[in-house]
Amino acid sequence: MAAAKKIETEDCLFFSNPDPKTSDYLKHIEEFTQKFSTDAVFSFSNKTRNESIDYEQEPFAVYEYDKKEEKFNWRASRWVGEIISKDYTIKVNPRFGNLCLFKMLEEIFSINILSNKVDQNKNNDSIESIMQQFIPFIWEKKLSKANRYGVPRKNVKNYYKGNQIKGHLDVRKSIIPLFKEKQVISFSYEKQIDSTISLIIQQAYKILSKKRKIQLSDDSKNAIDNIKMANIPNKRITDFEYQKIQYKSIYQSYKEVVDFSWQIIKNYNFMNKESDVSEGFSCWIDMAEIWELFLLSILKKSFSDWKVESPKINVYDKTFYSRHIIPDIVLTKDNDVMIFDAKWKKMNFVKDDVDRCDFFQIHTYVSYYQILGKNVKVAGLLYPFKDIQKEQNDSEDILFGINKETKFIIGGISFPEKNDNENVGSYMERFDAQKEIFINNIKKVAELIE
């Protein structure tokens, strides 16, 4: 039996041909692009999918002309991961290496994994390995944060049939039993742990615990213990039951960990690698989502006296053409505003790298805030790029060349490339240094520092 062909690339780049004698790899990529499901994308954001990703506009890969090779080829989009089937393996690696992905996830969720492994080469870890290391940490942290008021409970209506009334009499249901059996039907309400929420959390915990023991904080342990004591019969939760979950305001914090647990359950085969390879299995990470969350995290820490958010703004309300605009990152302090859109795209600082729609979209956001009377200090598009282009990171201009109060930038972070003989500790230092350069550039452009 012939070995499966390995078709590989990095996000935003063209696929390479594993066999120069044939071009049938194009057919495999096309087939997978057509059946690519966003259910296989593990989301780390609290946004709904409709808010965070326009999936129709972001296919798995696009077929376009490769100027370097002078031919048409498939170019990967923003997803990284792997699909394994009987005939082929399609793999998309992080463009800046797994260590960069590690560092961004650590920053987003305030988790330290690399600091304890500074002598190991984590750049060789697979996406599967990265997911299995980070997801238990992230899940536990979300559960601990959510369990402020205990596991969600709801009122359950219990009925009783007998000679005595327990709680409230149900007159309608009691008519027949009263005449036939001289008994009545009564009911009372009792607060019980929400069975759907509890089962989702318990099932996710069991899946994660199969790989390694999870270190639970006191709050997380309290939640798991309460769920176990409830003795809820185990059953498969359907998509319909999950979608029907409602949260009282006091338990709203549980939505985040329940949504995350649901993804773990849905990706069970990937998390445990127990799927039939002949049918294929996969799990993908959206690097555009990671990039936006990473930028939000470092900007919140560096601009602590500013409000940093990703607002959902309704425009033309109460009209048939009402729309939402959702800038990725908005910083607000008093009447001052800074607006950025995070773009996980290839950036070599040439004109064609700036998408026309992205360019006009950020200017739409600026116009909106200026109409509100806000002083927009800085607006721009933020990209990741490589070391050799870092001198371009200082690019700035006056908006439209006429609005002297607002600076427009095309910038971002210059991610360092890991050297072959470099340990994790050295890479972490260079990564953090580039992060600080980015923050200082924003402050300089906004004239917050000299």
C-alpha positions as CSV (number, residue, x, y, z in Angstrom):
1,M,0.0,0.0,0.0
2,A,1.4,3.4,-1.1
3,A,2.1,5.9,1.6
4,A,-0.2,8.9,1.8
5,K,1.1,12.0,0.0
6,K,2.0,14.9,2.2
7,I,0.9,18.3,0.8
8,E,2.3,21.1,2.9
9,T,2.7,24.8,3.2
10,E,2.5,27.7,5.7
11,D,-0.5,30.0,6.2
12,C,-1.0,32.6,3.5
13,L,1.6,30.9,1.2
14,F,1.3,28.7,-1.8
15,F,1.3,24.9,-1.5
16,S,4.3,22.9,-2.6
17,N,4.0,19.9,-5.0
18,P,5.1,16.7,-3.1
19,D,5.6,14.9,-6.5
20,P,7.1,16.9,-9.4
21,K,6.0,14.1,-11.8
22,T,2.3,14.8,-11.3
23,S,0.1,17.7,-10.3
24,D,-2.7,15.6,-8.7
25,Y,-2.1,17.4,-5.4
26,L,-4.1,20.3,-6.8
27,K,-7.2,18.0,-6.9
28,H,-6.8,17.0,-3.3
29,I,-6.6,20.6,-2.2
30,E,-9.6,21.6,-4.3
31,E,-11.6,18.7,-2.8
32,F,-10.7,19.6,0.7
33,T,-11.4,23.3,0.1
34,Q,-14.9,22.5,-1.1
35,K,-15.7,20.4,2.0
36,F,-13.8,22.4,4.6
37,S,-16.0,22.9,7.6
38,T,-15.7,25.6,10.1
39,D,-16.9,23.1,12.7
40,A,-13.3,21.8,12.6
41,V,-11.9,25.3,13.6
42,F,-11.2,25.5,17.3
43,S,-12.1,29.1,18.3
44,F,-10.5,30.8,21.3
45,S,-12.5,34.0,21.0
46,N,-15.6,35.0,23.0
47,K,-17.2,36.5,19.9
48,T,-19.8,34.5,18.1
49,R,-18.6,33.1,14.7
50,N,-20.7,35.7,12.8
51,E,-19.0,38.5,14.7
52,S,-15.5,37.3,14.3
53,I,-15.2,35.5,11.0
54,D,-16.8,35.9,7.6
55,Y,-16.4,32.3,6.6
56,E,-17.9,32.7,3.1
57,Q,-15.2,35.2,2.3
58,E,-12.4,33.1,3.9
59,P,-12.2,29.7,2.2
60,F,-9.5,27.2,3.3
61,A,-7.5,28.0,0.1
62,V,-7.7,30.2,-2.9
63,Y,-6.6,29.3,-6.5
64,E,-4.6,32.2,-7.9
65,Y,-1.6,33.0,-10.0
66,D,1.8,32.5,-8.3
67,K,4.1,35.1,-9.7
68,K,7.2,33.4,-8.4
69,E,6.5,30.1,-10.0
70,E,4.7,31.7,-13.0
71,K,1.7,29.4,-12.8
72,F,-1.6,29.0,-11.0
73,N,-1.6,27.2,-7.7
74,W,-3.5,26.9,-4.4
75,R,-2.6,29.4,-1.7
76,A,-3.5,28.6,1.9
77,S,-5.6,31.1,3.8
78,R,-5.5,31.9,7.6
79,W,-6.0,28.4,9.0
80,V,-3.2,26.2,10.4
81,G,-3.6,22.5,11.2
82,E,-3.6,19.2,9.5
83,I,-6.1,16.9,7.7
84,I,-5.1,13.2,7.6
85,S,-6.9,10.7,5.3
86,K,-6.1,7.4,3.7
87,D,-4.7,8.9,0.5
88,Y,-3.1,12.2,1.5
89,T,-2.2,14.5,4.4
90,I,-2.7,18.3,4.0
91,K,-0.7,20.3,6.5
92,V,-0.6,24.1,7.0
93,N,2.1,25.2,9.4
94,P,2.3,28.6,11.2
95,R,4.2,31.0,9.0
96,F,6.3,32.3,11.9
97,G,6.8,28.9,13.5
98,N,5.2,27.1,16.4
99,L,7.2,29.0,19.0
100,C,5.5,32.2,17.8
101,L,2.1,30.6,18.1
102,F,3.1,29.3,21.6
103,K,4.1,32.8,22.7
104,M,0.9,34.4,21.4
105,L,-1.3,31.9,23.2
106,E,0.7,32.4,26.4
107,E,0.1,36.1,26.2
108,I,-3.6,35.8,25.4
109,F,-4.4,33.5,28.3
110,S,-1.6,34.5,30.8
111,I,-0.2,31.0,30.8
112,N,3.4,30.0,31.2
113,I,4.5,26.8,29.5
114,L,7.6,27.9,27.7
115,S,9.3,29.4,30.7
116,N,9.7,25.9,32.2
117,K,11.0,24.5,29.0
118,V,13.6,27.0,27.9
119,D,16.1,24.3,26.7
120,Q,13.6,22.4,24.5
121,N,12.9,22.9,20.9
122,K,9.2,23.6,21.0
123,N,9.3,24.8,17.4
124,N,9.1,21.2,16.3
125,D,5.8,20.5,18.1
126,S,2.8,19.7,15.9
127,I,-0.4,21.7,16.0
128,E,-1.9,18.7,17.7
129,S,0.7,18.8,20.5
130,I,0.2,22.6,20.9
131,M,-3.5,22.2,21.3
132,Q,-3.2,19.3,23.8
133,Q,-0.8,21.4,25.9
134,F,-2.7,24.6,25.9
135,I,-6.4,23.6,25.9
136,P,-6.4,22.0,29.4
137,F,-4.8,25.1,30.9
138,I,-7.2,27.5,29.1
139,W,-10.2,25.4,30.0
140,E,-9.3,25.2,33.7
141,K,-8.7,29.0,33.8
142,K,-12.1,29.7,32.3
143,L,-13.8,27.3,34.7
144,S,-12.1,28.8,37.7
145,K,-13.1,32.3,36.6
146,A,-16.7,31.3,35.9
147,N,-17.3,29.6,39.3
148,R,-17.8,32.8,41.3
149,Y,-21.4,32.0,42.3
150,G,-21.2,28.2,42.0
151,V,-22.4,25.9,39.2
152,P,-25.5,27.4,37.4
153,R,-28.9,26.3,38.9
154,K,-32.4,26.6,37.6
155,N,-35.9,26.1,39.0
156,V,-37.2,22.6,38.3
157,K,-41.0,21.9,38.7
158,N,-41.6,18.7,40.7
159,Y,-45.0,17.1,40.8
160,Y,-46.5,15.0,43.6
161,K,-49.5,12.7,43.8
162,G,-51.0,11.8,47.1
163,N,-53.4,12.7,49.9
164,Q,-51.5,15.8,50.9
165,I,-50.6,18.9,49.1
166,K,-46.9,19.7,48.7
167,G,-46.4,23.2,47.6
168,H,-49.1,24.3,45.2
169,L,-52.2,22.5,44.1
170,D,-52.6,21.8,40.4
171,V,-56.4,22.0,40.2
172,R,-56.7,21.0,36.6
173,K,-54.5,17.9,36.9
174,S,-56.2,16.9,40.2
175,I,-59.8,16.6,38.9
176,I,-59.7,13.0,37.7
177,P,-57.4,11.6,40.5
178,L,-59.5,13.3,43.1
179,F,-62.7,11.5,42.0
180,K,-61.1,8.2,41.2
181,E,-58.4,7.8,43.8
182,K,-59.2,10.6,46.3
183,Q,-55.7,12.0,45.6
184,V,-54.5,15.3,44.3
185,I,-51.7,16.6,42.2
186,S,-49.5,19.3,43.6
187,F,-46.2,20.8,42.6
188,S,-43.2,22.7,44.0
189,Y,-40.2,24.3,42.6
190,E,-36.7,23.2,43.5
191,K,-33.3,24.7,42.5
192,Q,-31.2,22.1,40.9
193,I,-27.9,22.2,39.0
194,D,-28.5,22.8,35.3
195,S,-28.1,19.3,33.9
196,T,-27.1,20.4,30.3
197,I,-24.4,22.8,31.5
198,S,-23.1,20.3,34.0
199,L,-22.9,17.5,31.5
200,I,-21.1,19.6,29.0
201,I,-18.5,20.6,31.6
202,Q,-18.1,17.1,33.0
203,Q,-17.7,15.5,29.5
204,A,-15.1,18.1,28.5
205,Y,-13.2,17.4,31.8
206,K,-13.2,13.7,31.1
207,I,-11.9,14.2,27.6
208,L,-9.0,16.4,28.8
209,S,-8.2,14.2,31.7
210,K,-7.6,11.2,29.4
211,K,-4.3,12.8,28.2
212,R,-2.9,14.3,31.4
213,K,-3.9,15.1,35.0
214,I,-5.4,18.6,35.1
215,Q,-4.2,20.8,38.0
216,L,-7.5,22.3,39.3
217,S,-7.6,25.5,41.3
218,D,-9.9,25.5,44.4
219,D,-12.7,27.2,42.4
220,S,-12.4,24.7,39.5
221,K,-12.3,21.7,41.9
222,N,-15.4,23.1,43.7
223,A,-17.3,23.2,40.4
224,I,-16.3,19.7,39.4
225,D,-17.1,18.3,42.9
226,N,-20.6,19.9,42.9
227,I,-21.3,18.5,39.4
228,K,-20.3,15.0,40.5
229,M,-22.4,15.1,43.7
230,A,-25.4,16.0,41.6
231,N,-25.3,12.5,40.1
232,I,-26.7,13.6,36.7
233,P,-27.2,10.6,34.4
234,N,-24.7,10.8,31.6
235,K,-26.1,11.2,28.1
236,R,-25.1,12.7,24.8
237,I,-25.9,16.4,24.5
238,T,-27.4,17.4,21.2
239,D,-26.6,20.6,19.2
240,F,-30.2,21.6,19.8
241,E,-29.9,21.3,23.6
242,Y,-26.6,23.2,23.6
243,Q,-28.2,26.1,21.5
244,K,-31.2,26.2,24.0
245,I,-29.0,27.0,27.0
246,Q,-30.1,30.2,28.7
247,Y,-28.0,32.0,31.4
248,K,-29.3,34.1,34.2
249,S,-27.3,37.2,34.8
250,I,-25.7,35.8,37.9
251,Y,-24.4,32.9,35.9
252,Q,-23.5,34.7,32.6
253,S,-19.8,34.1,33.3
254,Y,-20.3,30.4,32.7
255,K,-21.2,30.9,29.0
256,E,-17.5,31.2,28.1
257,V,-16.4,27.9,29.6
258,V,-19.5,26.1,28.4
259,D,-18.8,27.3,24.8
260,F,-15.2,26.2,25.1
261,S,-16.2,22.9,26.6
262,W,-18.6,22.3,23.7
263,Q,-15.8,22.8,21.3
264,I,-13.7,20.2,23.2
265,I,-16.5,17.7,22.9
266,K,-17.1,18.4,19.2
267,N,-13.3,18.0,18.6
268,Y,-13.1,14.8,20.7
269,N,-11.5,12.7,18.0
270,F,-8.8,15.2,17.4
271,M,-8.1,15.7,21.1
272,N,-7.7,12.0,21.7
273,K,-6.5,11.0,18.2
274,E,-8.9,8.0,18.1
275,S,-10.6,8.8,14.8
276,D,-10.5,6.3,11.9
277,V,-7.7,7.7,9.6
278,S,-9.4,6.3,6.6
279,E,-12.3,8.7,7.1
280,G,-10.0,11.6,7.9
281,F,-9.8,13.9,10.9
282,S,-8.6,17.4,11.4
283,C,-8.6,20.4,13.7
284,W,-7.7,23.9,12.7
285,I,-6.7,27.1,14.4
286,D,-7.6,30.5,12.9
287,M,-4.4,32.6,13.0
288,A,-6.4,35.8,12.3
289,E,-8.3,35.2,15.5
290,I,-5.1,34.5,17.5
291,W,-3.5,37.7,16.0
292,E,-6.4,39.9,17.0
293,L,-6.6,38.4,20.5
294,F,-2.9,38.8,20.9
295,L,-2.9,42.5,19.9
296,L,-5.9,43.1,22.2
297,S,-4.0,41.5,25.1
298,I,-0.8,43.4,24.8
299,L,-2.5,46.7,24.1
300,K,-4.7,46.3,27.3
301,K,-1.6,45.7,29.4
302,S,0.4,48.6,27.8
303,F,-2.4,51.1,27.7
304,S,-4.0,50.4,31.1
305,D,-5.5,53.9,31.5
306,W,-7.3,53.5,28.1
307,K,-10.4,51.4,27.5
308,V,-9.4,48.7,25.0
309,E,-12.2,46.8,23.2
310,S,-13.6,45.3,20.0
311,P,-17.0,47.1,19.8
312,K,-20.0,46.0,17.8
313,I,-21.6,49.2,16.5
314,N,-25.0,49.4,14.9
315,V,-25.3,51.9,12.1
316,Y,-28.5,53.1,10.4
317,D,-30.5,51.6,13.1
318,K,-34.2,50.9,12.5
319,T,-33.8,50.9,8.7
320,F,-34.0,47.9,6.3
321,Y,-30.3,48.5,5.5
322,S,-29.1,48.5,9.2
323,R,-25.7,47.1,9.6
324,H,-23.1,46.4,12.2
325,I,-19.5,47.6,11.9
326,I,-17.0,45.8,14.2
327,P,-13.5,47.4,14.4
328,D,-11.0,44.9,15.7
329,I,-9.4,47.2,18.3
330,V,-10.5,50.6,19.6
331,L,-8.7,52.4,22.4
332,T,-10.6,55.2,24.1
333,K,-9.6,57.7,26.7
334,D,-11.8,60.7,27.4
335,N,-12.4,62.2,23.9
336,D,-9.3,60.5,22.3
337,V,-9.5,57.4,20.2
338,M,-7.1,55.0,18.5
339,I,-8.5,52.5,15.9
340,F,-6.8,49.5,14.5
341,D,-7.7,46.5,12.3
342,A,-5.7,43.3,12.8
343,K,-4.8,41.7,9.5
344,W,-3.2,38.2,9.4
345,K,-1.9,38.5,5.9
346,K,1.4,38.4,4.1
347,M,3.1,41.8,4.3
348,N,6.2,42.8,2.4
349,F,5.4,46.5,2.4
350,V,4.5,46.9,-1.2
351,K,1.3,48.4,-2.5
352,D,-0.4,45.1,-3.5
353,D,-0.1,43.8,0.1
354,V,-2.7,46.2,1.3
355,D,-6.1,44.9,0.4
356,R,-8.4,47.6,-1.1
357,C,-11.4,46.6,1.1
358,D,-9.2,46.6,4.3
359,F,-7.9,50.1,3.4
360,F,-11.3,51.6,3.0
361,Q,-12.8,49.7,5.9
362,I,-10.4,51.3,8.4
363,H,-11.2,54.7,7.0
364,T,-14.9,54.1,7.5
365,Y,-14.3,53.4,11.1
366,V,-12.3,56.7,11.4
367,S,-15.1,58.6,9.8
368,Y,-17.7,57.1,12.2
369,Y,-15.8,58.2,15.3
370,Q,-15.0,61.6,13.8
371,I,-18.7,62.2,13.2
372,L,-19.2,61.5,16.9
373,G,-16.8,64.3,17.6
374,K,-14.0,62.1,18.8
375,N,-10.4,63.0,18.4
376,V,-8.9,60.1,16.4
377,K,-5.2,60.2,17.2
378,V,-4.1,57.1,15.3
379,A,-5.7,54.6,12.9
380,G,-4.2,51.8,10.9
381,L,-3.8,48.2,9.8
382,L,-1.6,45.9,11.9
383,Y,0.2,43.0,10.3
384,P,2.7,40.4,11.4
385,F,6.0,40.4,9.4
386,K,9.5,39.0,9.4
387,D,12.8,40.4,10.8
388,I,14.1,41.7,7.5
389,Q,11.3,44.1,7.2
390,K,11.3,45.6,10.7
391,E,12.7,48.9,9.5
392,Q,9.3,49.4,7.7
393,N,7.4,49.3,11.0
394,D,7.8,53.0,11.5
395,S,5.7,54.0,8.5
396,E,3.1,56.7,9.3
397,D,1.3,59.5,7.5
398,I,-1.2,62.2,8.1
399,L,-4.7,60.8,7.3
400,F,-5.6,61.7,3.7
401,G,-2.7,64.1,3.8
402,I,-5.0,66.8,5.2
403,N,-6.1,65.8,8.7
404,K,-3.1,66.8,10.8
405,E,-4.8,65.6,14.0
406,T,-5.0,61.9,12.9
407,K,-2.0,59.7,11.9
408,F,-2.5,56.7,9.7
409,I,-0.1,53.8,9.9
410,I,0.6,50.5,8.2
411,G,2.6,48.6,10.8
412,G,2.6,45.7,13.2
413,I,5.0,43.4,14.8
414,S,8.2,42.0,13.4
415,F,8.2,38.4,14.6
416,P,11.7,36.9,15.0
417,E,12.6,33.7,13.2
418,K,14.1,31.0,15.4
419,N,17.6,30.1,14.6
420,D,18.4,26.4,14.3
421,N,20.7,26.3,17.4
422,E,18.7,28.8,19.4
423,N,17.0,27.7,22.7
424,V,13.6,28.7,23.7
425,G,14.8,31.2,26.3
426,S,16.8,33.3,23.7
427,Y,13.8,33.3,21.3
428,M,11.5,34.5,24.1
429,E,13.7,37.4,24.8
430,R,13.8,38.5,21.1
431,F,10.0,38.0,20.8
432,D,9.4,40.2,23.9
433,A,11.8,42.8,22.5
434,Q,9.9,43.1,19.3
435,K,6.6,43.4,21.2
436,E,8.0,46.3,23.1
437,I,9.2,48.0,19.9
438,F,5.6,47.7,18.5
439,I,4.1,49.3,21.7
440,N,6.6,52.1,21.7
441,N,5.9,52.8,18.0
442,I,2.2,53.2,18.7
443,K,2.9,55.5,21.7
444,K,5.3,57.6,19.6
445,V,2.9,58.0,16.7
446,A,0.1,58.9,19.1
447,E,2.5,61.4,20.7
448,L,2.2,59.8,24.1
449,I,5.9,59.7,24.4
450,E,8.7,61.6,22.8
